[in-house]
Amino acid sequence: MSSCGQSAFPSHLVRYGGISLGIIAVSQLLITSDVCAQALSGERKQALAVRVNTPIQVDGRLDEVAWQKATPVVDFIQKEPVEGVAPTDRMEVRFIYDDTALYVGARMFASGPIRSMLSRRDDGRQVESIEIELDTFLDRRTAYSFGVTAAGV
């Protein structure tokens, strides 16, 4: 049995990885199985997902009391522009969940201007973004990947 358990969120553990620097974002991810992903280095890192019973507004703000109960994850590995090193800017990500959803609240602190894509033809690799990857099969080969750019794309 994995440290993530056999059913949705039984041990309240969430693993994280594949994070790019980005903007303040809140993502609601609907899932029905374990939530696990691996860091780029292959090292297994864990984050605590806190169960909530109050409604969460998906509005880009992290002002509900539930977010304060979740311990922020801060030790990320950068993917762009240099993969495998510490991020250039500070970032905090919190995980909370209820009976139907996993909520990921991320706060990124940019030291310079935030770059966003103006249209689909723009190069999406050159903009601020965040990507969450969930290895729900615990095989370190496949994952559900969710992402958003500073422009909301």
Stockholm file with secondary structure:
# STOCKHOLM 1.0

chainA/1-153         MSSCGQSAFPSHLVRYGGISLGIIAVSQLLITSDVCAQALSGERKQALAVRVNTPIQVDGRLDEVAWQKATPVVDFIQKEPVEGVAPTDRMEVRFIYDDTALYVGARMFASGPIRSMLSRRDDGRQVESIEIELDTFLDRRTAYSFGVTAAGV
#=GR chainA/1-153 SS CCTTCSSSSTTCEECCCCCCCCCSEEEEECCSSCCCCCCTTSCCCCEEEEECCSCCCCSSCCCSHHHHHSCCBCCCCCCSSSTTSCCSSCEEEEEEECSSCEEEEEEECCSSCCCCCSSTTSCGGGSCEEEEEECTTSSSSCCEEEEEETTCC
#=GC SS_cons         CCTTCSSSSTTCEECCCCCCCCCSEEEEECCSSCCCCCCTTSCCCCEEEEECCSCCCCSSCCCSHHHHHSCCBCCCCCCSSSTTSCCSSCEEEEEEECSSCEEEEEEECCSSCCCCCSSTTSCGGGSCEEEEEECTTSSSSCCEEEEEETTCC
//
